[in-house]
Amino acid sequence: MIETFAVVLGIAVVAAGAVLLRDRFWPPAEDAEPREDVAEYIAMMVSVLYALVLGLSMVAVWEARSAADDHTQVESSAAHQIRLLAAGLPAPADERTRDAVDAYAHHVVSEEWPAMAAGQPPGRRGWDLLDDLRAAGRIPADAGPVQQATLQEFLAQLSVLDDARRGREGAVGDSLSPVLWFGLIVGGLLTVAFMFMFGVRRSVTHVVMVMGLTALITFTVLLVYELNQPFSGMFAVDSSSFTRYFPGS
């Protein structure tokens, strides 16, 4: 958080310095042709178009982050339900199921989350543990009706966990398009650059305007950057949903 505000302040100060240099070495001439009308119209169009790109980028990264969080919540909840359902399975399937789901949760928290925070896919080991969990829930053909019903619910929750895991894996590589990044950077530079076309006579007023606009654009772009990777950064989706249901993970 402190680093983000330091970057915002630093870039705003650089923009303010550019305004002072411009007023110092290239001041507007007294008899210069007024150009505020044209500059204001062009600046307004650039700002509107940039706002569209900025809004699209923010929605894209926020939805990706929300989807990653939803997949994680669903996955951990399904794993917890499977552990509870293990009590209704006959021995020794009940103990095997609890051990298998505990091993899966421990692997997700201790191995996969650090890898995802580094931008790497979870890997194949998690799917192997799911196969072990699926095999652990097998029960004899002559099991009672209650145990058969428990097995059906177990398989349903296992399917939910499988789908949620696929969604979580997909969220690791779900980042903002380079085209939108190009629009964010170039559009921000153009929006700030057009502020230099206004012949504001009061240097202090001009500095405050440019600093405020630059700081706001920088902060928003940094916010998009932080949200761009769902499992890393300031707003990262953490493994708390797993550790809440599986404290030993």
C-alpha positions in Angstrom: 0.0 0.0 0.0 2.8 2.5 0.9 4.7 1.6 -2.3 1.6 2.3 -4.4 1.0 5.8 -2.9 4.8 6.5 -3.2 4.6 5.7 -6.9 1.4 7.9 -7.3 3.0 10.8 -5.5 6.3 10.4 -7.4 4.7 10.5 -10.8 2.5 13.4 -9.8 5.6 15.4 -8.7 7.3 14.6 -12.0 4.2 15.9 -13.9 4.3 19.1 -11.7 8.0 19.6 -12.5 7.2 19.3 -16.2 4.6 22.0 -15.9 7.0 24.3 -14.1 9.7 23.7 -16.7 7.2 24.4 -19.5 6.2 27.7 -17.9 9.8 28.6 -17.2 11.3 27.9 -20.6 8.3 27.9 -23.0 5.8 30.4 -21.5 2.7 31.3 -23.6 3.3 34.5 -25.5 1.1 37.5 -24.7 0.0 37.9 -28.3 -0.4 34.1 -28.9 -3.6 33.0 -30.7 -6.1 31.6 -28.2 -6.4 27.9 -28.5 -8.3 26.9 -25.4 -11.5 26.2 -27.4 -9.9 23.6 -29.7 -7.7 22.1 -26.9 -10.7 21.8 -24.6 -12.7 20.0 -27.3 -9.9 17.6 -28.1 -9.1 17.0 -24.5 -12.7 16.2 -23.8 -12.8 13.6 -26.5 -9.6 12.0 -25.4 -10.8 11.9 -21.8 -14.1 10.3 -22.8 -12.4 7.6 -24.9 -9.8 7.0 -22.2 -12.6 6.6 -19.6 -14.1 3.9 -21.7 -10.8 2.0 -21.9 -10.2 2.5 -18.2 -13.7 1.3 -17.3 -13.5 -1.7 -19.6 -10.1 -2.7 -18.0 -11.4 -2.2 -14.5 -14.5 -4.3 -15.1 -12.4 -7.1 -16.8 -9.9 -7.5 -14.0 -12.5 -7.1 -11.2 -14.7 -9.8 -12.8 -11.7 -12.1 -13.1 -10.7 -11.6 -9.5 -14.3 -12.1 -8.3 -14.6 -15.3 -10.4 -11.3 -16.6 -8.9 -12.7 -15.9 -5.4 -16.0 -17.7 -6.2 -14.2 -20.8 -7.5 -12.1 -20.9 -4.4 -15.0 -20.6 -2.1 -17.0 -23.3 -3.9 -14.0 -25.7 -4.1 -13.3 -25.4 -0.4 -16.9 -25.8 0.6 -17.3 -28.9 -1.6 -14.2 -30.4 0.0 -15.6 -29.7 3.5 -18.9 -31.3 2.5 -17.1 -34.4 1.3 -15.3 -34.6 4.6 -18.6 -34.4 6.5 -20.2 -37.0 4.2 -17.4 -39.4 4.9 -19.1 -40.2 8.2 -22.0 -41.8 6.4 -19.8 -44.2 4.4 -19.1 -47.7 5.5 -15.7 -48.6 7.0 -13.0 -48.4 5.8 -14.2 -46.0 3.1 -15.0 -43.4 5.7 -11.4 -43.1 7.0 -9.9 -43.3 3.5 -12.1 -40.5 2.4 -11.2 -38.2 5.3 -7.5 -38.9 4.8 -7.7 -38.2 1.1 -9.6 -35.0 1.3 -7.3 -33.7 4.1 -4.3 -34.5 1.9 -5.9 -32.6 -1.0 -6.6 -29.6 1.1 -3.1 -29.6 2.6 -1.6 -29.8 -0.9 -3.7 -26.9 -2.2 -2.7 -24.6 0.7 1.0 -25.6 1.1 2.0 -26.3 -2.6 -0.5 -24.8 -5.0 -1.1 -21.4 -3.4 2.6 -20.3 -3.4 2.8 -21.5 -7.0 -0.3 -19.5 -8.1 1.0 -16.4 -6.2 4.1 -16.6 -8.5 1.9 -16.8 -11.6 2.4 -20.6 -12.2 -0.3 -23.2 -12.8 -1.1 -25.5 -9.9 0.3 -28.7 -11.6 -0.8 -32.3 -12.0 -0.4 -33.4 -8.4 -3.7 -31.9 -7.3 -5.6 -34.0 -9.9 -3.9 -37.1 -8.8 -5.0 -36.4 -5.3 -8.6 -36.0 -6.6 -8.3 -39.4 -8.2 -7.2 -40.8 -4.9 -10.2 -39.1 -3.2 -12.6 -40.6 -5.9 -11.1 -44.1 -5.3 -11.3 -43.7 -1.5 -15.1 -43.2 -1.6 -15.8 -46.6 -3.2 -18.2 -48.7 -1.2 -19.3 -52.4 -1.5 -22.2 -53.2 -3.9 -24.2 -54.6 -1.0 -24.1 -51.3 1.0 -27.4 -50.1 2.6 -29.7 -47.5 1.1 -28.5 -44.8 3.4 -24.9 -45.4 2.5 -25.8 -45.6 -1.2 -27.5 -42.2 -0.9 -24.4 -40.8 0.9 -22.3 -42.1 -2.0 -24.4 -40.3 -4.5 -24.1 -37.0 -2.6 -20.4 -37.6 -2.3 -20.0 -38.0 -6.1 -22.1 -34.9 -6.6 -19.9 -32.8 -4.3 -16.8 -34.3 -6.0 -18.1 -33.1 -9.3 -18.6 -29.6 -7.9 -15.1 -29.6 -6.5 -13.7 -30.8 -9.8 -15.4 -28.0 -11.8 -14.4 -25.3 -9.2 -10.8 -26.5 -9.4 -10.8 -26.1 -13.2 -12.1 -22.6 -12.8 -9.4 -21.8 -10.3 -6.7 -23.1 -12.6 -8.1 -21.1 -15.4 -8.1 -17.9 -13.3 -4.3 -18.2 -12.9 -3.6 -17.3 -16.5 -6.6 -15.0 -16.9 -4.9 -11.6 -17.3 -5.7 -8.3 -19.0 -5.2 -8.2 -22.8 -2.0 -6.4 -24.0 -4.2 -4.3 -26.2 -6.0 -2.9 -23.2 -2.7 -2.3 -21.4 -1.5 -0.3 -24.5 -4.7 1.7 -24.3 -4.3 2.4 -20.6 -0.7 3.6 -20.9 -0.9 5.6 -24.1 -4.4 7.0 -23.2 -3.1 8.1 -19.8 -0.1 9.9 -21.3 -2.3 11.6 -23.9 -4.8 12.7 -21.4 -2.1 14.3 -19.2 -0.3 15.8 -22.2 -3.3 17.7 -23.3 -3.3 19.5 -20.0 -0.2 21.3 -21.2 -2.1 22.8 -24.1 -4.1 25.1 -21.8 -2.6 28.5 -21.3 -3.3 28.8 -17.6 -1.6 32.0 -16.5 -1.4 31.0 -12.8 1.4 28.4 -12.5 0.1 27.1 -9.1 -3.3 26.4 -10.5 -1.9 24.6 -13.5 0.4 22.5 -11.3 -2.4 21.5 -9.0 -4.6 20.5 -12.0 -1.9 18.4 -13.7 -0.8 16.8 -10.4 -4.4 15.9 -9.5 -5.1 14.4 -12.9 -1.8 12.5 -13.1 -2.1 11.1 -9.6 -5.7 9.9 -10.3 -4.7 8.2 -13.5 -1.6 6.6 -12.0 -3.6 5.3 -9.0 -6.3 3.8 -11.2 -3.8 2.1 -13.5 -1.9 0.7 -10.5 -5.3 -0.6 -9.2 -5.9 -2.4 -12.5 -2.4 -3.8 -12.2 -2.9 -5.1 -8.7 -6.3 -6.7 -9.7 -4.8 -8.2 -12.9 -3.3 -11.2 -11.0 -6.1 -12.8 -8.9 -3.7 -14.8 -6.6 -1.0 -12.2 -6.0 -0.7 -8.6 -5.1 -2.6 -6.4 -2.7 -6.0 -7.8 -3.5 -5.0 -11.4 -3.9 -7.4 -14.3 -3.3 -5.9 -16.2 -0.4 -6.4 -19.7 1.0 -8.3 -18.7 4.1 -11.4 -20.5 2.9 -9.5 -23.8 2.9 -7.7 -23.1 6.2 -11.1 -22.3 7.8 -12.4 -25.7 7.0 -9.1 -27.6 7.3 -7.2 -25.9 10.1 -4.2 -28.3 9.9 -3.5 -27.5 6.2 
